[in-house]
Amino acid sequence: MVKRQNLTIMLVAFGLIGLVIIVTSLGLACTSGSDDPSPSNRQDPTVSPSPTTTPTRTPTPETDAAPTPDEGAAETTASPTTTPTPTTKADDTSKPGELVAPDPDFERALRDARFSTRGWETDFSRHSVPYSEIISGGPPPDGIPPIDAPKFVSPEHADGWLAGQQPVIALEIDGDARAYPLQIMTWHEIVNDMVGDVPVTVTFCPLCNSAIAFDRRLDGVTYDFGTSGNLRNSDLIMWDRQTESWWQQLTGEAIVGELTGKALTFLPAQIVSWEDFKAANADGTVLSRDTGFSRSYGSNPYTGYDRVDNPPFLLLDEPDGRLPPKERVVAVTIGDVDVSFPFSALEREGVINYSVNGQDMTVFFKAGTVSALDRSSIRESRDVGATGVFVPRVDGRKLGFSGDGEYIVDDETGSVWNILGEAVDGPLTGKALTPIVHANHFWFAWGAFKPDALIYQGEN
């Protein structure tokens, strides 16, 4: 009873905060489009989302003045903890699954739903999770507006507003390297893009610190994604504009609607510092702040959210107590095994050489990347570091690695490697490791979706 009362108080308080910010932000929007927050008539992927709100899923949003948009933007082997045997989960490169049959009692299940179905054309008879696990985060559909027509600028141009240690999501496909600054992603959460001729969706859920990129093609159809305004385990629920199915960001799975049971393919992406991305990708491009929306890019609307003593927002169940809720973990899934490498362990060891489910991997850690969820100004936030996960083989030769948080060296040749898995000095200069899909989630989120996840305990 106490837990339910507390949740009710949180929702009422959040609703009031969200209402104030939605009204305020109507004056900030600088693009045309419908003010109707309902998702109807959104099958056309060229329709711009309604720029009605700033992110409101936080108790302490910032109200800094928005900066001037860019001018001249050019498109251009250790032991884990003992845990139960893992249950079957999506592979690290998820493939489309089987569709879920309709639920004949879905209307009864929706009676006590803590989210609105008004305006949605979603097939609510199909769902793979209990509706009791889904909760409104406050904003309406696309109230946190995705970016559908992203513009990109050169590194030289971005240097004017992007500090060296600020975090970016690094994504490279067929030589097309792009950086998506978290100072922008925090305000939009989703970018529908084309990288190396591949339709992609780049996502960031601030509440879970989850930066994930997907191939948005499925069964011959390219889907366009937006923010539903709903959460599950505090994680972003996306929606596609073609079928209005709802998708769990952290797992890439459709959980409500026509496509329930299907899964998107994960793409390797990393959160790294701007200076590390730039050093490795002189010809790379950067998501422009000329987004068509007026937001305080560079400020953090979730001030202090990643403090260890700050509880997760709108998490219905108690967090897994094996680690502090806001501990960042490198999350990896190999087959049916989920593994967690705490940042605290990586800071101590620098590099972790590991094997799970027959897959050798090396986990890199490098200091010099600040949090996007600490201070009100991201450039002034604390250093949390960056990570990379790779197959430790070059030309068929297995390598061992070591590091001290600044330099990463292979034990066989003494070559120096960067956080993106590229040899930058020594005999192997120019070689690159194959990336393994991973993310840097807050532990509470990874533990909620992967309760059987192994936790790396350190060297024996």
HELIX and SHEET records of a PDB file:
HELIX    1   1 VAL A    2  SER A   25  1                                  24    
HELIX    2   2 PHE A  106  LEU A  110  1                                   5    
HELIX    3   3 TYR A  131  GLU A  133  5                                   3    
HELIX    4   4 PRO A  155  ALA A  158  1                                   4    
HELIX    5   5 LEU A  182  HIS A  188  1                                   7    
HELIX    6   6 TRP A  274  ALA A  280  1                                   7    
HELIX    7   7 PHE A  343  GLU A  349  1                                   7    
HELIX    8   8 ILE A  378  GLU A  380  5                                   3    
HELIX    9   9 TRP A  443  PHE A  449  1                                   7    
SHEET    1   A 5 ILE A 134  SER A 136  0                                        
SHEET    2   A 5 PHE A 225  ARG A 232 -1                                        
SHEET    3   A 5 ASP A 235  ASP A 240 -1                                        
SHEET    4   A 5 TRP A 246  GLN A 248 -1                                        
SHEET    5   A 5 GLU A 253  VAL A 256 -1                                        
SHEET    1   B 5 PHE A 152  VAL A 153  0                                        
SHEET    2   B 5 THR A 285  LEU A 287 -1                                        
SHEET    3   B 5 ASP A 176  PRO A 181  1                                        
SHEET    4   B 5 PRO A 167  ILE A 173 -1                                        
SHEET    5   B 5 GLN A 270  SER A 273 -1                                        
SHEET    1   C 4 ILE A 190  VAL A 195  0                                        
SHEET    2   C 4 VAL A 198  CYS A 205 -1                                        
SHEET    3   C 4 SER A 210  ASP A 215 -1                                        
SHEET    4   C 4 THR A 265  LEU A 267 -1                                        
SHEET    1   D 2 ARG A 217  LEU A 218  0                                        
SHEET    2   D 2 VAL A 221  THR A 222 -1                                        
SHEET    1   E 4 ALA A 439  PHE A 442  0                                        
SHEET    2   E 4 ARG A 328  ILE A 334 -1                                        
SHEET    3   E 4 VAL A 337  PRO A 342 -1                                        
SHEET    4   E 4 LEU A 454  ILE A 455  1                                        
SHEET    1   F 4 VAL A 351  VAL A 356  0                                        
SHEET    2   F 4 GLN A 359  LYS A 366 -1                                        
SHEET    3   F 4 ALA A 386  VAL A 391 -1                                        
SHEET    4   F 4 THR A 434  PRO A 435 -1                                        
SHEET    1   G 2 ARG A 393  VAL A 394  0                                        
SHEET    2   G 2 ARG A 397  LYS A 398 -1                                        
SHEET    1   H 4 PHE A 401  GLY A 403  0                                        
SHEET    2   H 4 ILE A 408  ASP A 410 -1                                        
SHEET    3   H 4 VAL A 416  TRP A 417 -1                                        
SHEET    4   H 4 ALA A 423  ASP A 425 -1                                        
END                                                                             
